[in-house]
């Protein structure tokens, strides 16, 4: 019998959730393995289910969310969309 390794349970930050700007909504997911004090990871998921991951972890969920907000302020929410998409101008 072969046992498949279980996916670790994740703890999601209360800062995770939908974020809307300029009539564009993305899902921000900030998480870490449940029951640990490990660093937080962050992903942004577009309505087309494109996944954008930050390579570097964050010490706190607040640092992760602040980085997300700084990215929006600097580059706009459309930075998370593929520029080759003809629906994006």
N, CA, C and O atoms as a GROMACS GRO file, in nm:
protein
  356
    1UNK      N    1   0.084  -0.118   0.000
    1UNK     CA    2   0.000   0.000   0.000
    1UNK      C    3   0.089   0.125   0.000
    1UNK      O    4   0.186   0.134   0.076
    2UNK      N    5   0.055   0.220  -0.087
    2UNK     CA    6   0.130   0.344  -0.095
    2UNK      C    7   0.046   0.457  -0.037
    2UNK      O    8  -0.069   0.477  -0.077
    3UNK      N    9   0.103   0.530   0.055
    3UNK     CA   10   0.034   0.644   0.112
    3UNK      C   11   0.076   0.771   0.040
    3UNK      O   12   0.195   0.795   0.019
    4UNK      N   13  -0.021   0.850   0.004
    4UNK     CA   14   0.009   0.980  -0.056
    4UNK      C   15   0.036   1.079   0.056
    4UNK      O   16  -0.035   1.081   0.157
    5UNK      N   17   0.138   1.162   0.040
    5UNK     CA   18   0.161   1.262   0.144
    5UNK      C   19   0.043   1.359   0.150
    5UNK      O   20  -0.010   1.402   0.048
    6UNK      N   21   0.003   1.392   0.272
    6UNK     CA   22  -0.108   1.485   0.289
    6UNK      C   23  -0.061   1.626   0.260
    6UNK      O   24   0.052   1.665   0.293
    7UNK      N   25  -0.150   1.703   0.197
    7UNK     CA   26  -0.120   1.845   0.180
    7UNK      C   27  -0.127   1.910   0.318
    7UNK      O   28  -0.220   1.882   0.394
    8UNK      N   29  -0.032   1.994   0.351
    8UNK     CA   30  -0.040   2.059   0.481
    8UNK      C   31  -0.162   2.152   0.488
    8UNK      O   32  -0.196   2.219   0.391
    9UNK      N   33  -0.224   2.154   0.604
    9UNK     CA   34  -0.336   2.246   0.624
    9UNK      C   35  -0.280   2.387   0.631
    9UNK      O   36  -0.171   2.409   0.685
   10UNK      N   37  -0.354   2.481   0.575
   10UNK     CA   38  -0.307   2.618   0.570
   10UNK      C   39  -0.389   2.708   0.661
   10UNK      O   40  -0.510   2.690   0.677
   11UNK      N   41  -0.323   2.804   0.718
   11UNK     CA   42  -0.387   2.910   0.794
   11UNK      C   43  -0.391   3.031   0.702
   11UNK      O   44  -0.287   3.074   0.651
   12UNK      N   45  -0.509   3.086   0.679
   12UNK     CA   46  -0.524   3.202   0.591
   12UNK      C   47  -0.540   3.328   0.676
   12UNK      O   48  -0.613   3.328   0.775
   13UNK      N   49  -0.472   3.432   0.636
   13UNK     CA   50  -0.478   3.559   0.707
   13UNK      C   51  -0.616   3.621   0.695
   13UNK      O   52  -0.685   3.604   0.594
   14UNK      N   53  -0.656   3.694   0.797
   14UNK     CA   54  -0.782   3.769   0.789
   14UNK      C   55  -0.771   3.882   0.687
   14UNK      O   56  -0.872   3.941   0.651
   15UNK      N   57  -0.650   3.912   0.641
   15UNK     CA   58  -0.630   4.014   0.537
   15UNK      C   59  -0.655   3.958   0.398
   15UNK      O   60  -0.663   4.034   0.301
   16UNK      N   61  -0.668   3.827   0.386
   16UNK     CA   62  -0.698   3.764   0.257
   16UNK      C   63  -0.841   3.798   0.216
   16UNK      O   64  -0.927   3.823   0.300
   17UNK      N   65  -0.865   3.799   0.085
   17UNK     CA   66  -1.000   3.820   0.036
   17UNK      C   67  -0.999   3.893  -0.097
   17UNK      O   68  -0.894   3.915  -0.157
   18UNK      N   69  -1.118   3.929  -0.141
   18UNK     CA   70  -1.130   4.000  -0.268
   18UNK      C   71  -1.089   4.146  -0.250
   18UNK      O   72  -1.113   4.207  -0.147
   19UNK      N   73  -1.026   4.199  -0.355
   19UNK     CA   74  -0.984   4.338  -0.357
   19UNK      C   75  -1.026   4.394  -0.492
   19UNK      O   76  -0.993   4.337  -0.596
   20UNK      N   77  -1.099   4.506  -0.492
   20UNK     CA   78  -1.150   4.565  -0.615
   20UNK      C   79  -1.098   4.707  -0.629
   20UNK      O   80  -1.101   4.786  -0.534
   21UNK      N   81  -1.051   4.739  -0.748
   21UNK     CA   82  -1.011   4.875  -0.783
   21UNK      C   83  -1.038   4.894  -0.932
   21UNK      O   84  -1.012   4.804  -1.012
   22UNK      N   85  -1.091   5.010  -0.968
   22UNK     CA   86  -1.122   5.040  -1.109
   22UNK      C   87  -1.207   4.931  -1.173
   22UNK      O   88  -1.182   4.892  -1.287
   23UNK      N   89  -1.308   4.882  -1.100
   23UNK     CA   90  -1.398   4.778  -1.149
   23UNK      C   91  -1.328   4.647  -1.183
   23UNK      O   92  -1.381   4.567  -1.259
   24UNK      N   93  -1.210   4.626  -1.127
   24UNK     CA   94  -1.136   4.501  -1.145
   24UNK      C   95  -1.121   4.437  -1.007
   24UNK      O   96  -1.078   4.502  -0.912
   25UNK      N   97  -1.156   4.308  -0.997
   25UNK     CA   98  -1.147   4.238  -0.869
   25UNK      C   99  -1.047   4.123  -0.881
   25UNK      O  100  -1.050   4.046  -0.977
   26UNK      N  101  -0.960   4.112  -0.781
   26UNK     CA  102  -0.867   4.000  -0.771
   26UNK      C  103  -0.885   3.940  -0.631
   26UNK      O  104  -0.938   4.004  -0.541
   27UNK      N  105  -0.839   3.818  -0.616
   27UNK     CA  106  -0.840   3.751  -0.486
   27UNK      C  107  -0.699   3.752  -0.431
   27UNK      O  108  -0.606   3.704  -0.495
   28UNK      N  109  -0.682   3.808  -0.312
   28UNK     CA  110  -0.552   3.810  -0.244
   28UNK      C  111  -0.555   3.699  -0.140
   28UNK      O  112  -0.642   3.696  -0.053
   29UNK      N  113  -0.458   3.606  -0.149
   29UNK     CA  114  -0.451   3.497  -0.053
   29UNK      C  115  -0.316   3.504   0.019
   29UNK      O  116  -0.211   3.492  -0.044
   30UNK      N  117  -0.322   3.524   0.151
   30UNK     CA  118  -0.203   3.530   0.235
   30UNK      C  119  -0.215   3.412   0.332
   30UNK      O  120  -0.315   3.401   0.403
   31UNK      N  121  -0.114   3.324   0.335
   31UNK     CA  122  -0.128   3.200   0.409
   31UNK      C  123   0.007   3.147   0.456
   31UNK      O  124   0.113   3.191   0.411
   32UNK      N  125   0.000   3.053   0.549
   32UNK     CA  126   0.117   2.978   0.597
   32UNK      C  127   0.067   2.844   0.650
   32UNK      O  128  -0.053   2.826   0.672
   33UNK      N  129   0.159   2.749   0.671
   33UNK     CA  130   0.115   2.620   0.726
   33UNK      C  131   0.047   2.642   0.862
   33UNK      O  132   0.098   2.716   0.947
   34UNK      N  133  -0.066   2.577   0.882
   34UNK     CA  134  -0.144   2.594   1.005
   34UNK      C  135  -0.064   2.547   1.126
   34UNK      O  136   0.009   2.448   1.119
   35UNK      N  137  -0.079   2.619   1.236
   35UNK     CA  138  -0.016   2.579   1.361
   35UNK      C  139   0.133   2.607   1.368
   35UNK      O  140   0.202   2.554   1.455
   36UNK      N  141   0.183   2.690   1.275
   36UNK     CA  142   0.326   2.720   1.276
   36UNK      C  143   0.347   2.870   1.292
   36UNK      O  144   0.252   2.949   1.286
   37UNK      N  145   0.470   2.906   1.313
   37UNK     CA  146   0.509   3.048   1.313
   37UNK      C  147   0.593   3.079   1.189
   37UNK      O  148   0.671   3.174   1.189
   38UNK      N  149   0.576   2.997   1.084
   38UNK     CA  150   0.652   3.018   0.960
   38UNK      C  151   0.610   3.149   0.895
   38UNK      O  152   0.507   3.207   0.929
   39UNK      N  153   0.694   3.194   0.801
   39UNK     CA  154   0.663   3.316   0.728
   39UNK      C  155   0.538   3.297   0.643
   39UNK      O  156   0.499   3.185   0.611
   40UNK      N  157   0.478   3.409   0.607
   40UNK     CA  158   0.356   3.411   0.526
   40UNK      C  159   0.391   3.414   0.378
   40UNK      O  160   0.489   3.477   0.339
   41UNK      N  161   0.311   3.347   0.297
   41UNK     CA  162   0.322   3.349   0.151
   41UNK      C  163   0.204   3.428   0.098
   41UNK      O  164   0.100   3.439   0.163
   42UNK      N  165   0.220   3.484  -0.022
   42UNK     CA  166   0.109   3.559  -0.082
   42UNK      C  167   0.094   3.523  -0.228
   42UNK      O  168   0.191   3.506  -0.302
   43UNK      N  169  -0.034   3.512  -0.268
   43UNK     CA  170  -0.072   3.489  -0.408
   43UNK      C  171  -0.185   3.584  -0.442
   43UNK      O  172  -0.266   3.621  -0.358
   44UNK      N  173  -0.189   3.623  -0.570
   44UNK     CA  174  -0.302   3.699  -0.622
   44UNK      C  175  -0.360   3.616  -0.736
   44UNK      O  176  -0.288   3.570  -0.824
   45UNK      N  177  -0.493   3.599  -0.734
   45UNK     CA  178  -0.561   3.519  -0.835
   45UNK      C  179  -0.658   3.610  -0.908
   45UNK      O  180  -0.742   3.677  -0.847
   46UNK      N  181  -0.646   3.613  -1.041
   46UNK     CA  182  -0.732   3.698  -1.124
   46UNK      C  183  -0.862   3.624  -1.155
   46UNK      O  184  -0.870   3.503  -1.134
   47UNK      N  185  -0.964   3.695  -1.205
   47UNK     CA  186  -1.089   3.628  -1.244
   47UNK      C  187  -1.067   3.520  -1.351
   47UNK      O  188  -1.146   3.426  -1.361
   48UNK      N  189  -0.961   3.532  -1.429
   48UNK     CA  190  -0.929   3.430  -1.531
   48UNK      C  191  -0.849   3.315  -1.471
   48UNK      O  192  -0.805   3.225  -1.542
   49UNK      N  193  -0.832   3.319  -1.339
   49UNK     CA  194  -0.760   3.218  -1.263
   49UNK      C  195  -0.611   3.216  -1.291
   49UNK      O  196  -0.545   3.114  -1.274
   50UNK      N  197  -0.556   3.330  -1.336
   50UNK     CA  198  -0.411   3.344  -1.343
   50UNK      C  199  -0.362   3.356  -1.200
   50UNK      O  200  -0.426   3.421  -1.116
   51UNK      N  201  -0.248   3.295  -1.171
   51UNK     CA  202  -0.193   3.295  -1.036
   51UNK      C  203  -0.061   3.369  -1.035
   51UNK      O  204   0.031   3.335  -1.109
   52UNK      N  205  -0.052   3.471  -0.950
   52UNK     CA  206   0.071   3.547  -0.934
   52UNK      C  207   0.120   3.521  -0.792
   52UNK      O  208   0.050   3.549  -0.695
   53UNK      N  209   0.242   3.467  -0.782
   53UNK     CA  210   0.297   3.434  -0.651
   53UNK      C  211   0.419   3.522  -0.622
   53UNK      O  212   0.498   3.550  -0.712
   54UNK      N  213   0.431   3.564  -0.499
   54UNK     CA  214   0.552   3.634  -0.457
   54UNK      C  215   0.654   3.527  -0.419
   54UNK      O  216   0.621   3.434  -0.345
   55UNK      N  217   0.776   3.539  -0.468
   55UNK     CA  218   0.879   3.439  -0.440
   55UNK      C  219   0.925   3.446  -0.296
   55UNK      O  220   0.948   3.342  -0.232
   56UNK      N  221   0.940   3.566  -0.244
   56UNK     CA  222   0.991   3.584  -0.108
   56UNK      C  223   0.877   3.581  -0.007
   56UNK      O  224   0.774   3.644  -0.029
   57UNK      N  225   0.895   3.510   0.103
   57UNK     CA  226   0.791   3.510   0.207
   57UNK      C  227   0.796   3.640   0.290
   57UNK      O  228   0.890   3.719   0.277
   58UNK      N  229   0.697   3.658   0.372
   58UNK     CA  230   0.685   3.778   0.454
   58UNK      C  231   0.683   3.738   0.602
   58UNK      O  232   0.626   3.634   0.637
   59UNK      N  233   0.743   3.819   0.686
   59UNK     CA  234   0.748   3.790   0.830
   59UNK      C  235   0.609   3.795   0.893
   59UNK      O  236   0.578   3.719   0.984
   60UNK      N  237   0.526   3.887   0.843
   60UNK     CA  238   0.390   3.900   0.896
   60UNK      C  239   0.291   3.909   0.781
   60UNK      O  240   0.327   3.943   0.668
   61UNK      N  241   0.165   3.878   0.811
   61UNK     CA  242   0.062   3.891   0.709
   61UNK      C  243   0.042   4.037   0.672
   61UNK      O  244   0.009   4.068   0.558
   62UNK      N  245   0.062   4.127   0.767
   62UNK     CA  246   0.048   4.271   0.739
   62UNK      C  247   0.154   4.317   0.639
   62UNK      O  248   0.125   4.397   0.550
   63UNK      N  249   0.278   4.268   0.653
   63UNK     CA  250   0.383   4.302   0.556
   63UNK      C  251   0.344   4.256   0.416
   63UNK      O  252   0.366   4.326   0.318
   64UNK      N  253   0.287   4.137   0.407
   64UNK     CA  254   0.244   4.085   0.277
   64UNK      C  255   0.137   4.174   0.217
   64UNK      O  256   0.146   4.213   0.101
   65UNK      N  257   0.034   4.208   0.296
   65UNK     CA  258  -0.075   4.290   0.245
   65UNK      C  259  -0.026   4.430   0.209
   65UNK      O  260  -0.069   4.487   0.109
   66UNK      N  261   0.065   4.485   0.289
   66UNK     CA  262   0.122   4.617   0.257
   66UNK      C  263   0.198   4.613   0.124
   66UNK      O  264   0.194   4.710   0.048
   67UNK      N  265   0.266   4.502   0.097
   67UNK     CA  266   0.336   4.488  -0.032
   67UNK      C  267   0.235   4.481  -0.146
   67UNK      O  268   0.257   4.541  -0.252
   68UNK      N  269   0.126   4.411  -0.126
   68UNK     CA  270   0.019   4.406  -0.227
   68UNK      C  271  -0.032   4.548  -0.254
   68UNK      O  272  -0.044   4.589  -0.370
   69UNK      N  273  -0.064   4.623  -0.148
   69UNK     CA  274  -0.115   4.759  -0.164
   69UNK      C  275  -0.012   4.850  -0.232
   69UNK      O  276  -0.048   4.934  -0.314
   70UNK      N  277   0.115   4.833  -0.198
   70UNK     CA  278   0.221   4.913  -0.260
   70UNK      C  279   0.231   4.881  -0.409
   70UNK      O  280   0.254   4.970  -0.491
   71UNK      N  281   0.215   4.754  -0.445
   71UNK     CA  282   0.218   4.714  -0.586
   71UNK      C  283   0.102   4.779  -0.662
   71UNK      O  284   0.121   4.829  -0.773
   72UNK      N  285  -0.017   4.780  -0.602
   72UNK     CA  286  -0.134   4.843  -0.664
   72UNK      C  287  -0.109   4.994  -0.680
   72UNK      O  288  -0.138   5.050  -0.785
   73UNK      N  289  -0.056   5.058  -0.576
   73UNK     CA  290  -0.032   5.202  -0.581
   73UNK      C  291   0.072   5.237  -0.686
   73UNK      O  292   0.060   5.339  -0.755
   74UNK      N  293   0.174   5.152  -0.699
   74UNK     CA  294   0.284   5.179  -0.792
   74UNK      C  295   0.247   5.143  -0.936
   74UNK      O  296   0.274   5.220  -1.028
   75UNK      N  297   0.186   5.026  -0.956
   75UNK     CA  298   0.168   4.972  -1.091
   75UNK      C  299   0.022   4.960  -1.135
   75UNK      O  300  -0.004   4.936  -1.253
   76UNK      N  301  -0.072   4.977  -1.042
   76UNK     CA  302  -0.214   4.960  -1.076
   76UNK      C  303  -0.255   4.815  -1.068
   76UNK      O  304  -0.172   4.725  -1.078
   77UNK      N  305  -0.384   4.793  -1.051
   77UNK     CA  306  -0.435   4.655  -1.035
   77UNK      C  307  -0.417   4.574  -1.163
   77UNK      O  308  -0.408   4.452  -1.158
   78UNK      N  309  -0.413   4.641  -1.277
   78UNK     CA  310  -0.400   4.567  -1.404
   78UNK      C  311  -0.261   4.507  -1.423
   78UNK      O  312  -0.239   4.433  -1.519
   79UNK      N  313  -0.169   4.537  -1.334
   79UNK     CA  314  -0.037   4.476  -1.342
   79UNK      C  315  -0.044   4.324  -1.325
   79UNK      O  316   0.048   4.252  -1.364
   80UNK      N  317  -0.153   4.275  -1.266
   80UNK     CA  318  -0.168   4.131  -1.243
   80UNK      C  319  -0.224   4.058  -1.363
   80UNK      O  320  -0.242   3.936  -1.359
   81UNK      N  321  -0.252   4.130  -1.470
   81UNK     CA  322  -0.309   4.068  -1.590
   81UNK      C  323  -0.206   4.062  -1.700
   81UNK      O  324  -0.121   4.151  -1.713
   82UNK      N  325  -0.213   3.957  -1.780
   82UNK     CA  326  -0.122   3.936  -1.892
   82UNK      C  327  -0.144   4.045  -1.996
   82UNK      O  328  -0.255   4.064  -2.046
   83UNK      N  329  -0.037   4.117  -2.027
   83UNK     CA  330  -0.048   4.228  -2.124
   83UNK      C  331  -0.087   4.180  -2.264
   83UNK      O  332  -0.134   4.260  -2.344
   84UNK      N  333  -0.068   4.053  -2.293
   84UNK     CA  334  -0.102   4.003  -2.426
   84UNK      C  335  -0.252   3.975  -2.441
   84UNK      O  336  -0.299   3.944  -2.550
   85UNK      N  337  -0.325   3.987  -2.331
   85UNK     CA  338  -0.469   3.963  -2.336
   85UNK      C  339  -0.535   4.078  -2.413
   85UNK      O  340  -0.527   4.193  -2.370
   86UNK      N  341  -0.601   4.050  -2.526
   86UNK     CA  342  -0.661   4.157  -2.606
   86UNK      C  343  -0.772   4.232  -2.534
   86UNK      O  344  -0.807   4.343  -2.574
   87UNK      N  345  -0.828   4.173  -2.428
   87UNK     CA  346  -0.936   4.242  -2.356
   87UNK      C  347  -0.880   4.350  -2.264
   87UNK      O  348  -0.956   4.435  -2.216
   88UNK      N  349  -0.752   4.350  -2.241
   88UNK     CA  350  -0.689   4.450  -2.154
   88UNK      C  351  -0.623   4.555  -2.242
   88UNK      O  352  -0.545   4.523  -2.332
   89UNK      N  353  -0.656   4.680  -2.214
   89UNK     CA  354  -0.598   4.787  -2.299
   89UNK      C  355  -0.495   4.866  -2.221
   89UNK      O  356  -0.436   4.960  -2.274
   0.00000   0.00000   0.00000
